[in-house]
Amino acid sequence: MNAETVAQEGLDMTFVAAATAPAQVRTHLKFRLSDWGLLRAAEDVCVIAGELITNAVESTPDREIRVRFTRERCGVVLAVWGSSDDLPVSRPLAELSLTDITPDPEALDPGHDDGTGGWGLPIIEALSAQCGVRKTHPHGKWVWSLVSF
């Protein structure tokens, strides 16, 4: 991991796209938010970071992902870059009841898809003032979120 602080105003970090990346990034974000006196935004920012970084790690295995975190007048912007050209896909929200929830004996098996993925984007949209995707040349994309204060 290479973490570089940009003029004490933000973060610009490169990580190996590994399962440990979300926790590492959340730690850096909490420190930066504390420095800025914005710990009140930490919970939302860390949830968004977990979703964005997990998506980037899953679509960019064994490569690098990049994370930028900046403070703006109206909030903070978190952007995550991955080398995949695939755009994020949002699953429609469905209302569940307790009868819909049953034990999954394969839940811990490697590679098992329990069908619960794809709900991160609605979470990001709900917690963000704005969010979006910007493709990069020759490949990859930045997925970003603005959290207002």
GIDA-V358449 format. One record per residue. N is the residue number from 1. SS is DSSP state (A for helix, B for strand, O for the rest). OMEGA is omega in whole degrees, 0 to 359 (* if undefined). Layout:
n:N ss:SS omega:OMEGA
n:N ss:SS omega:OMEGA
//
This chain:
n:1 ss:O omega:176
n:2 ss:B omega:180
n:3 ss:B omega:181
n:4 ss:B omega:176
n:5 ss:B omega:181
n:6 ss:B omega:174
n:7 ss:O omega:179
n:8 ss:O omega:181
n:9 ss:O omega:182
n:10 ss:B omega:178
n:11 ss:B omega:173
n:12 ss:B omega:190
n:13 ss:B omega:174
n:14 ss:B omega:181
n:15 ss:B omega:167
n:16 ss:B omega:181
n:17 ss:O omega:183
n:18 ss:O omega:182
n:19 ss:O omega:180
n:20 ss:O omega:185
n:21 ss:A omega:182
n:22 ss:A omega:180
n:23 ss:A omega:179
n:24 ss:A omega:182
n:25 ss:A omega:180
n:26 ss:A omega:178
n:27 ss:A omega:178
n:28 ss:A omega:181
n:29 ss:A omega:179
n:30 ss:A omega:177
n:31 ss:A omega:181
n:32 ss:A omega:179
n:33 ss:A omega:177
n:34 ss:A omega:178
n:35 ss:A omega:181
n:36 ss:O omega:183
n:37 ss:O omega:185
n:38 ss:O omega:181
n:39 ss:A omega:179
n:40 ss:A omega:180
n:41 ss:A omega:188
n:42 ss:A omega:183
n:43 ss:A omega:180
n:44 ss:A omega:181
n:45 ss:A omega:182
n:46 ss:A omega:175
n:47 ss:A omega:179
n:48 ss:A omega:180
n:49 ss:A omega:179
n:50 ss:A omega:180
n:51 ss:A omega:183
n:52 ss:A omega:184
n:53 ss:A omega:177
n:54 ss:A omega:178
n:55 ss:A omega:180
n:56 ss:A omega:179
n:57 ss:A omega:182
n:58 ss:A omega:182
n:59 ss:A omega:182
n:60 ss:O omega:185
n:61 ss:O omega:176
n:62 ss:O omega:175
n:63 ss:O omega:179
n:64 ss:B omega:169
n:65 ss:B omega:181
n:66 ss:B omega:181
n:67 ss:B omega:174
n:68 ss:B omega:181
n:69 ss:B omega:183
n:70 ss:B omega:176
n:71 ss:B omega:178
n:72 ss:O omega:179
n:73 ss:O omega:187
n:74 ss:O omega:182
n:75 ss:B omega:177
n:76 ss:B omega:179
n:77 ss:B omega:175
n:78 ss:B omega:179
n:79 ss:B omega:181
n:80 ss:B omega:179
n:81 ss:B omega:172
n:82 ss:B omega:186
n:83 ss:O omega:180
n:84 ss:O omega:176
n:85 ss:O omega:181
n:86 ss:O omega:178
n:87 ss:O omega:178
n:88 ss:O omega:180
n:89 ss:O omega:180
n:90 ss:O omega:176
n:91 ss:O omega:177
n:92 ss:O omega:179
n:93 ss:O omega:178
n:94 ss:O omega:177
n:95 ss:O omega:181
n:96 ss:O omega:172
n:97 ss:O omega:180
n:98 ss:A omega:179
n:99 ss:A omega:178
n:100 ss:A omega:185
n:101 ss:O omega:179
n:102 ss:O omega:179
n:103 ss:O omega:179
n:104 ss:O omega:184
n:105 ss:O omega:180
n:106 ss:O omega:188
n:107 ss:O omega:183
n:108 ss:O omega:179
n:109 ss:O omega:179
n:110 ss:O omega:177
n:111 ss:O omega:181
n:112 ss:O omega:177
n:113 ss:O omega:182
n:114 ss:O omega:177
n:115 ss:O omega:182
n:116 ss:O omega:179
n:117 ss:O omega:176
n:118 ss:O omega:180
n:119 ss:O omega:180
n:120 ss:A omega:181
n:121 ss:A omega:175
n:122 ss:A omega:177
n:123 ss:A omega:179
n:124 ss:A omega:180
n:125 ss:A omega:181
n:126 ss:A omega:183
n:127 ss:A omega:185
n:128 ss:O omega:170
n:129 ss:O omega:176
n:130 ss:B omega:174
n:131 ss:B omega:181
n:132 ss:B omega:182
n:133 ss:B omega:176
n:134 ss:B omega:178
n:135 ss:B omega:179
n:136 ss:O omega:181
n:137 ss:O omega:7
n:138 ss:O omega:179
n:139 ss:O omega:176
n:140 ss:O omega:182
n:141 ss:B omega:169
n:142 ss:B omega:172
n:143 ss:B omega:189
n:144 ss:B omega:179
n:145 ss:B omega:173
n:146 ss:B omega:175
n:147 ss:B omega:181
n:148 ss:B omega:171
n:149 ss:O omega:*
//
